[in-house]
């Protein structure tokens, strides 16, 4: 099977882009006949194209690896909630920094803001299913919007949503019914021809969600409403900010990217960091510059300023001296001479 890489515009929240995982290592492994793979997908995900009859599903399918593998899917996020199920074999897996080994009947759930990876560094041998549903959310405090073809009774859907939003548990042991549901999903994906199994897939996904609700109710996970407040969304954004320091940030752009209003964003930032948003940004840029000055002694000050998001080297030097009580050049000299 030769898989094409789709070129799709990413979803953007403020200044931060969310790219659907292109699964390039998986595509390469399929092209090298390392495993059996079958999926229906849209956007950048590999697989046969989904039709509009299943809008909301971004990827659904499985892979079956029956020999040693030499690839894995590194840390990434999806733009929807993702449900994984391992039917057989073992699979190294990690989510939110917690590493584990999945065994038969392991079921995992990731929310759009949760980093996860499959493989350490390579995946194991096994049959692995997944479903990615886009609920039109990117931040914990945002309300979930299920596809209109999800037909659970309103109270059941509300209960499922509440449990999924108010806990951070990663892995469950699925029962026979869930295993059989994923097996049926696999058969529907296998036999789909240009969307002719859309009705069956919709019914199976609804059934899976109902079975998932039963599992979560029996499990009696502890619920925490604080996981869905706007403060947590700001906290997650501030972590992401450290990876996007070169952006031309304003407080307004930060607020939009965190998904909350300007006043609330400023309030939460002050509560979380004891700094205003721009002072926090400046502090992180100075910290980044200190690391570059030490670890890359051959880089000139102008380039350091540019790499850390400062508009000019003069402004960088002024802010650095204000923070560190010396110029960047003197800082670098002192540290290197003390080594």
Residue, then its C-alpha position, 0 to 999 in steps of 0.5 A: x500500500x502506497x500512502x500519500x501525505x496530505x497537505x492540509x492547512x493546520x488548525x490555528x488558535x491565536x498564534x499557535x498552530x495545531x498540526x494533525x499528526x502526519x504519521x510519517x514514520x508509520x507511512x514509511x513503515x507501511x511502504x516498507x511492508x513492516x506491518x499491515x495497516x488500514x485506516x479511513x482518515x481526513x486532513x494529514x492522517x494517512x489512509x483512504x479518505x473519509x466522506x462528509x457522512x462521518x464528519x467529526x472522525x479524523x482517523x479510524x483504523x488499525x495496524x497489525x505488526x507481527x514482526x519486530x518494528x524499527x519505528x515509533x510515533x514520537x511525542x505529538x498531540x491530536x486535534x481531537x480526543x483519541x481512543x486507542x485499543x490494543x487487541x494483542x501483543x505489547x506496546x510501549x506507550x507514554x502520555x503526559x510524561x508517564x511511560x507504560x507498556x500496554x498489554x492485551x485489552x489496554x484502552x487509552x484516552x488522550x484529550x487534544x492538549x495531552x502529549x503522547x507517543x507510541x514506541x520507546x523508541x520503537x513500537x512493539x508487535x501487536x494489533x493496535x486500533x484507534x479512533x480520533x474524534x474532533x470535538x472542536x476543542x483545543x483547551x481544557x475549559x472549552x465546551x465539547x461539541x460532539x458530531x451531530x450523528x452521535x445519538x446517545x441520550x443527552x443525559x448519557x452524553x453529558x455524563x460521558x463528557x463530564x467524566x472524560x473532562x474531569x479526570x486525567x486517567x490514561x489507561x483502562x482494561x477494556x472488556x470483551x464487548x469493547x474488544x468485539x466493537x473494535x474488531x467490528x470497526x476494523x472489519x468495517x474499515x477493511x471493507x469500506x469503499x468510498x464511504x459505503x460503510x459510513x452508516x455502519x461506522x457511525x453505529x459502531x462509534x456510538x456503540x463504542x461510546x456507550x460501552x466506554x461510558x459503562x466502563x468509566x461508570x464502573x471504574x468510578x474514577x475521581x472527578x476534579x472540576x478544576x481540570x476544566x477551568x480557564x486557569x488550567x488552559x492558561x497554565x498549559x499555554x504558558x508551557x507552550x509559550x516556552x517553545x514559541x518564544x520567537x513569535x511576535x507576542x502581545x498580551x492580546x495574542x497570548x490571550x487568544x492563543x490560550x482561548x480566554x479573554x484578555x482580562x482573565x488571561x492577565x489575571x490567571x498569568x499573574x496568579x500562576x507566575x506572579x508576573x504580568x504576561x509580558x514580564x513572564x515572556x521577557x523572563x523566559x526569553x532571557x533564560x533562553x538567551x542565557x542558555x544559548x550564550x553558554x552552550x553556543x559561545x561562537x554565536x554573536x549577540x545579535x543572533x542570540x537576540x534574534x533566536x530569543x525573539x527580541x526585535x533588536x540586539x540593543x533592546x536585548x542587551x538593555x533587558x538582559x542587563x536589567x535582569x542580570x545586572x551585566x551585559x550578555x557579553x560579560x555574562x558569557x565571559x564570566x560563566x565560561x571563565x569559571x568553567 
